[in-house]
Amino acid sequence: MKQVYRIIIMILLAAGVALLSGCREAPTQEGKLPHHFAEFFVRYLQGEKELKAHASFFEGDSIATAVPKAFAGGAAFQGNSMEARNLPGGTIRYSYEQRSDYADSFKFGFQDDFGQKREISIAMAPVDSFAVQGGQASRSTGMSLYARGGKLTQGESMVLLFNDEENKASTIMLTGPSAGELYSIPAAKVEALRPGQYTLYLVKKKRVAEPGDSLSFLADIEFYTSTIEVEVVE
């Protein structure tokens, strides 16, 4: 994930985001505060009501030269302390897991080396329920999907995951922004599925890349719905 984050920040650099100017050969100026980079991840499983969160931090003049960072007070998620784990390469991952309802927003917090409390909030509307019209997806005419809470904004996407009777998975990708919660999916996206019975669930995703003066972060949220039965026909 760190590699992906670096690529995103480099794109921002190319676009002229002066806040994150990287690739500097000169040493950090004396007295200048270090720049921190953070990666946040939230995953929610609707069926199990399982919530997981990860956070990792890095420090340096640019993301290209940043090194793993740990804070003396650790990190918190929704006001709860996160468990620190050492990963290969020296990265420290802060983790939290619990069973709970989906929240309106998710808050990560930490206290930097200068005693300043930092809090980052991220949010994404959940998919409360969804249905396929007629319970069928047609290889020749497509399918109609209604997902309550499934309207996609910029930076959001939704993956339809089909599992057949042999537990082989196939996917259809939808990207935002979308006009609403009703999707008419063309036959071209369905024709790869073989006729038969499937279970279907949705994964709604959101990614936020936010540059800042002293803290830049990349945040991902994934919401996994419960499953429904769908028949694929010719």
C-alpha positions in Angstrom: 0.0 0.0 0.0 2.9 2.3 0.7 4.0 2.0 -3.0 0.5 3.0 -4.1 0.5 6.0 -1.7 3.9 7.1 -3.1 2.6 7.0 -6.7 -0.5 9.1 -5.7 1.6 11.7 -4.0 4.0 11.9 -6.9 1.0 12.6 -9.2 0.1 15.4 -6.9 3.6 16.7 -7.2 3.5 16.6 -11.0 0.3 18.7 -10.8 2.1 21.4 -8.9 1.2 20.7 -5.3 4.0 22.7 -3.6 3.2 21.4 -0.2 4.7 18.1 -0.9 7.7 19.0 -3.0 9.9 15.9 -3.0 13.2 14.6 -4.4 15.1 17.4 -2.6 18.8 16.7 -2.3 19.4 19.5 0.3 19.2 18.4 4.0 16.2 19.5 6.1 16.6 23.1 7.3 17.6 23.4 10.9 14.5 24.0 13.1 12.1 22.9 10.4 9.4 20.6 11.7 9.4 17.1 10.1 6.6 16.2 7.6 4.5 13.2 8.5 2.7 10.9 6.1 -0.1 8.6 7.2 -2.0 5.6 5.8 -5.5 4.8 7.2 -7.7 1.9 6.3 -11.2 0.9 7.4 -13.0 -2.3 6.5 -16.5 -3.3 7.5 -18.3 -6.6 7.0 -22.0 -6.1 7.1 -23.0 -9.7 7.6 -20.6 -10.2 10.5 -20.8 -6.6 11.8 -17.0 -6.8 11.9 -15.0 -3.6 11.9 -11.3 -3.5 11.3 -8.9 -0.5 11.1 -5.2 0.0 10.3 -2.9 3.0 10.6 0.7 3.5 9.7 2.9 6.6 9.8 6.1 7.8 8.1 8.3 10.8 8.5 10.6 12.7 6.1 11.1 15.6 3.7 9.1 13.8 1.0 7.2 10.5 0.6 10.1 9.3 -1.5 12.5 9.5 1.4 10.1 9.0 4.4 10.9 6.3 6.9 8.5 4.5 9.3 7.4 6.5 12.3 6.1 5.6 15.7 4.5 8.0 18.3 5.1 7.5 22.0 1.4 7.6 22.7 0.5 5.3 19.8 -2.6 5.7 17.8 -6.4 5.6 18.5 -9.4 4.6 16.5 -12.9 5.8 17.5 -11.3 6.8 20.8 -9.9 3.3 21.4 -6.2 2.5 21.6 -4.8 0.5 18.7 -2.4 -2.4 18.9 1.1 -1.8 17.4 2.7 -4.5 15.2 6.0 -4.5 13.5 5.9 -5.3 9.8 8.8 -6.3 7.5 10.8 -3.3 6.5 10.3 -1.5 9.8 6.8 -0.3 9.2 4.7 -0.1 12.4 1.0 -0.9 11.8 -1.5 0.1 14.4 -4.6 -2.2 14.3 -8.0 -2.3 15.9 -10.9 -4.8 15.5 -14.3 -5.1 17.0 -17.9 -6.1 16.3 -20.2 -3.0 16.0 -22.6 -1.1 13.9 -21.3 1.0 11.0 -20.6 4.5 12.0 -21.4 7.8 10.4 -17.7 8.7 10.4 -14.4 7.1 11.5 -11.8 9.0 13.5 -8.1 8.2 13.8 -6.1 10.1 16.4 -2.5 10.4 17.6 -0.3 12.9 19.5 2.8 14.1 17.6 6.2 14.6 19.1 5.4 18.2 20.0 2.4 17.3 22.1 -0.1 18.3 19.4 -3.2 16.1 19.2 -4.1 15.2 15.6 -7.5 13.8 14.5 -8.5 12.6 11.1 -12.1 11.8 10.2 -13.2 9.9 7.1 -16.7 8.8 6.1 -18.6 6.9 3.4 -22.3 6.1 3.2 -22.9 2.4 3.7 -25.0 0.2 1.3 -28.0 -0.7 3.6 -29.5 -3.2 1.1 -29.5 -4.1 -2.5 -31.4 -6.1 -5.1 -31.2 -7.3 -8.7 -34.4 -6.8 -10.6 -36.2 -10.1 -11.1 -33.4 -11.8 -9.3 -31.7 -12.3 -12.7 -28.7 -11.1 -14.7 -28.9 -11.7 -18.4 -25.9 -12.3 -20.7 -27.9 -10.8 -23.6 -29.8 -7.8 -22.0 -27.7 -7.0 -18.9 -29.1 -6.4 -15.4 -30.7 -3.8 -13.2 -29.2 -3.2 -9.7 -30.7 -1.0 -7.0 -28.4 -0.3 -4.0 -29.7 1.7 -1.2 -26.8 3.9 -0.1 -25.0 2.9 -3.3 -24.8 6.3 -4.9 -21.1 7.0 -5.7 -19.3 10.3 -5.4 -15.9 11.2 -6.8 -13.3 8.9 -5.5 -15.8 6.1 -4.7 -16.3 2.8 -6.5 -18.4 -0.3 -6.1 -17.4 -3.9 -7.0 -20.1 -6.6 -7.7 -18.6 -10.0 -6.7 -20.4 -13.1 -8.1 -19.5 -16.5 -6.7 -20.8 -19.5 -8.7 -21.7 -23.0 -7.3 -18.0 -24.0 -7.6 -17.0 -20.9 -5.6 -15.4 -19.3 -8.6 -15.5 -15.5 -8.4 -16.2 -12.9 -11.1 -16.5 -9.2 -10.8 -18.1 -6.1 -12.3 -16.7 -2.7 -11.5 -18.7 0.5 -11.1 -17.0 3.9 -10.6 -18.2 7.2 -9.4 -19.6 9.7 -9.6 -23.0 8.1 -10.3 -26.4 9.7 -11.0 -28.2 7.7 -8.2 -28.7 4.4 -6.6 -30.1 2.5 -9.6 -27.7 1.0 -12.1 -28.5 -0.4 -15.5 -25.5 -2.7 -16.2 -25.0 -3.5 -19.9 -24.8 -7.0 -21.3 -21.2 -6.5 -22.2 -20.4 -6.6 -18.4 -22.5 -9.6 -17.8 -21.7 -11.9 -20.7 -18.5 -13.2 -19.1 -20.6 -14.9 -16.5 -21.7 -18.5 -17.2 -25.4 -19.3 -16.8 -26.3 -20.6 -13.4 -26.9 -19.8 -9.7 -24.6 -17.2 -8.0 -24.3 -15.5 -4.7 -23.7 -11.8 -5.0 -22.3 -9.2 -2.7 -21.1 -5.6 -3.2 -17.9 -3.9 -2.0 -18.3 -0.1 -1.8 -14.9 1.7 -1.6 -13.6 5.2 -1.1 -10.1 6.6 -1.3 -9.0 10.0 -0.1 -5.6 11.5 -0.7 -5.1 14.7 1.4 -1.8 16.7 1.3 -1.1 19.1 4.2 1.5 21.5 5.6 2.8 19.0 8.3 0.6 15.9 7.7 -0.4 14.3 4.4 -2.5 11.2 4.4 -4.1 8.5 2.3 -7.3 6.9 3.6 -9.3 3.9 2.3 -12.7 2.6 3.4 -14.2 -0.7 2.2 -17.8 -1.7 3.0 -18.7 -5.4 2.3 -22.5 -6.1 2.1 -24.3 -9.3 3.0 -25.0 -11.7 0.1 -28.1 -12.4 -2.1 -28.9 -15.1 -4.6 -28.8 -14.2 -8.3 -29.4 -16.3 -11.4 -27.5 -15.7 -14.6 -29.5 -16.5 -17.7 -28.9 -16.2 -21.4 
